[in-house]
Amino acid sequence: MDTVELLHSTTLTIPFATADLATIALSSLAVDREISEGKVRRTLTAQENKLIVTFDADTLRMLRVSINGFMDSLILVAKTLESFANK
């Protein structure tokens, strides 16, 4: 099987109010696998109060699609965390 070279990369750093919230977001988002495994690799880590996400993809289009999908999930997680924090 041929391996695909992942030429395109970007890293997002998302700050949260606390390190605990960053860790909860990491745990929530890490369970979702990439739809196009092999064409896109996503790496998530938490450092202090920041969620750090690195995307590597074989094409710019795949990079954009992966980031867009991730951002939809991130927004949902952030809104959920915010709603629990306000109670």
C-alpha positions as CSV (number, residue, x, y, z in Angstrom):
1,M,0.0,0.0,0.0
2,D,1.3,3.4,-0.9
3,T,1.7,6.0,1.8
4,V,0.4,9.5,1.1
5,E,2.7,12.3,1.8
6,L,1.0,14.9,4.0
7,L,2.5,18.1,2.6
8,H,0.2,20.7,4.1
9,S,0.1,21.5,7.8
10,T,-1.4,24.0,10.2
11,T,-1.6,24.3,14.0
12,L,-4.5,25.9,15.9
13,T,-4.1,27.1,19.5
14,I,-7.4,27.5,21.3
15,P,-7.3,29.1,24.8
16,F,-9.8,28.1,27.5
17,A,-10.5,29.7,30.8
18,T,-8.8,26.9,32.7
19,A,-6.6,23.9,32.2
20,D,-9.4,21.6,33.2
21,L,-11.7,23.0,30.5
22,A,-8.9,22.5,27.9
23,T,-8.6,18.9,29.1
24,I,-12.3,18.3,28.9
25,A,-12.4,19.7,25.4
26,L,-9.5,17.5,24.4
27,S,-11.2,14.4,25.7
28,S,-14.5,15.3,24.0
29,L,-12.9,16.0,20.6
30,A,-10.3,13.3,20.6
31,V,-12.9,10.5,20.1
32,D,-13.9,11.8,16.6
33,R,-11.8,10.2,13.9
34,E,-10.9,11.8,10.7
35,I,-13.2,10.7,7.9
36,S,-10.4,10.6,5.4
37,E,-7.8,8.8,7.5
38,G,-4.6,8.5,5.5
39,K,-5.2,11.8,3.7
40,V,-5.5,13.8,6.9
41,R,-3.9,13.4,10.3
42,R,-5.1,15.4,13.4
43,T,-3.1,15.6,16.6
44,L,-4.6,17.1,19.8
45,T,-2.8,18.0,22.9
46,A,-3.5,20.2,26.0
47,Q,-0.9,22.5,27.4
48,E,-1.9,24.5,30.4
49,N,-5.2,26.2,29.5
50,K,-4.7,25.7,25.7
51,L,-6.0,23.1,23.3
52,I,-3.4,22.6,20.5
53,V,-4.5,21.0,17.3
54,T,-2.2,20.1,14.4
55,F,-3.6,19.1,11.0
56,D,-1.5,17.5,8.3
57,A,-3.1,16.8,4.9
58,D,-2.2,15.7,1.4
59,T,-4.0,18.6,-0.2
60,L,-5.1,22.1,0.8
61,R,-8.7,21.2,0.1
62,M,-8.5,18.2,2.6
63,L,-6.8,20.5,5.1
64,R,-9.7,23.1,4.8
65,V,-12.4,20.4,5.0
66,S,-10.8,18.8,8.1
67,I,-10.4,22.2,9.9
68,N,-14.0,23.2,9.0
69,G,-15.4,20.0,10.4
70,F,-13.3,20.2,13.5
71,M,-14.4,23.8,14.1
72,D,-18.0,22.8,14.0
73,S,-17.3,20.2,16.8
74,L,-15.2,22.7,18.8
75,I,-18.0,25.3,18.8
76,L,-20.4,22.7,20.1
77,V,-18.0,21.6,22.8
78,A,-17.3,25.2,23.8
79,K,-21.0,26.1,24.0
80,T,-21.7,23.0,26.1
81,L,-18.9,23.8,28.5
82,E,-20.1,27.4,28.7
83,S,-23.7,26.3,29.5
84,F,-22.5,24.0,32.3
85,A,-20.2,26.7,33.7
86,N,-23.2,29.2,34.0
87,K,-25.2,26.8,36.2
